Amino acid sequence: MHVDNVIDFIAKKREREERQRAQDLEKYVATQCNFHQPENIDALVEGKMIEVKDHTLFLGFLSILKDEKIDPLDIFQDVFTLEPSRFEMSYNMRWWSVVQLAFTFLTILKENEPHTYADFLGL
């Protein structure tokens, strides 16, 4: 029984640390990742710091954008230029979810069209 308590404590500690890392990353993206500092965005793409979402999910998101008549490039730029709360009010979407999809977009773009990727970020 005592061993179970230790394992639970370790699992809870890891969970708490993971939550803190996620919050720190969210705060970093919100304050340091913009087109005035594109190298910060590039470093996160290069370091794969934000999980690349499943391509099916990404394609589904693009389909929703098409239905809503939202240009994907516009939303992926706005996610890095608008404050999170303003972004959510403008698009009625969770800012962090779109950030994750934007990093999926950027990863795909960097792998397949590096010149377009560099132009998008202004590198």
Buried (B, 14 or more C-beta within 10 A) or exposed (E): EEEEEEEEEEEEEEEEEEEEEEEEBBEEBBEBBBEEBBEBBBEBBEEEEBEBBEEEEBEEBBEEBEEEEBEBEEBBBBBBEBEBEEBBEEBEBEBBBBBBBBBBBBBBBBEEEEEEBBEBBEE
